[in-house]
Amino acid sequence: MASTNFARCCFVGILCISVLLLSSGHAVVDEIPAEVPAGGTLLNVGSCSKFADCNKYCQENYSRILGGFCKELSPGGESFCLCKV
């Protein structure tokens, strides 16, 4: 009987922590642009200011088909070139 109450309390505690994490945004992953294929990987190759054309650089060095794009990784921050691999 006591172990059932303990298990129930643990379950409720874990449920509360999960709700808090989800509502705080710490468990939410940034949105990935729609052009990234499911299961794809993004490779950060550096600041976009270093590349005249991020997409062309990614196509020539990583993937001719997928390419890449520039994106701010934090609001108001620097843009980075992300290659789809």
matplotlib code that plots the C-alpha trace (Angstrom):
import matplotlib.pyplot as plt

x = [0.0, 2.8, 4.7, 1.6, 1.3, 5.0, 4.8, 1.7, 3.6, 6.6, 4.4, 2.6, 6.0, 7.5, 4.3, 4.5, 8.2, 7.4, 4.6, 6.8, 9.7, 7.3, 5.6, 8.9, 10.2, 13.4, 12.2, 11.2, 13.6, 13.9, 11.8, 13.8, 13.2, 10.8, 13.4, 15.4, 14.4, 13.1, 16.1, 18.5, 21.3, 22.5, 26.2, 27.2, 30.2, 30.6, 29.3, 27.4, 29.6, 32.5, 30.6, 29.5, 26.9, 26.2, 24.1, 26.7, 29.5, 27.4, 26.7, 30.3, 31.7, 29.1, 26.0, 25.3, 21.6, 20.8, 22.8, 22.5, 21.1, 21.8, 19.9, 20.1, 20.6, 19.5, 17.1, 18.9, 22.2, 24.6, 23.6, 25.3, 25.7, 24.0, 24.7, 22.2, 24.1]
y = [0.0, 2.4, 1.6, 2.4, 5.8, 6.5, 5.5, 7.7, 10.7, 10.1, 10.0, 13.2, 14.9, 13.9, 15.0, 18.4, 18.9, 17.9, 20.5, 23.2, 22.5, 22.5, 25.7, 27.5, 26.8, 25.0, 21.8, 23.3, 23.1, 26.1, 25.8, 24.2, 25.7, 23.8, 23.2, 20.9, 17.3, 15.1, 13.4, 16.0, 17.6, 21.2, 22.0, 25.5, 26.5, 30.0, 33.6, 34.5, 37.6, 35.3, 33.9, 35.8, 33.1, 30.6, 28.4, 28.2, 27.5, 24.6, 23.2, 23.3, 21.9, 19.7, 18.8, 19.8, 19.0, 20.4, 23.6, 25.9, 29.1, 31.9, 32.1, 34.0, 31.4, 33.8, 36.8, 39.9, 37.9, 37.2, 35.2, 31.9, 29.8, 26.4, 23.7, 20.8, 17.5]
z = [0.0, 0.9, -2.3, -4.4, -2.8, -3.3, -7.0, -7.4, -5.9, -8.1, -11.2, -10.2, -9.5, -12.9, -14.6, -12.9, -13.9, -17.5, -17.7, -16.2, -18.7, -21.7, -20.6, -19.9, -23.4, -22.3, -23.8, -27.1, -30.0, -32.4, -35.5, -38.4, -41.8, -44.0, -46.7, -44.4, -45.2, -42.5, -40.7, -42.3, -40.4, -40.4, -40.2, -38.9, -41.1, -39.7, -39.9, -43.1, -43.3, -44.3, -47.3, -50.4, -51.1, -48.3, -50.5, -53.2, -50.7, -49.2, -52.6, -53.7, -50.4, -48.8, -50.9, -54.5, -54.1, -50.6, -50.3, -47.3, -45.9, -43.4, -40.2, -36.9, -34.1, -31.4, -31.8, -32.9, -33.1, -35.9, -38.9, -39.5, -42.7, -42.1, -44.7, -45.2, -45.0]

ax = plt.figure().add_subplot(projection="3d")
ax.plot(x, y, z, "-o")
ax.set_aspect("equal")
plt.show()
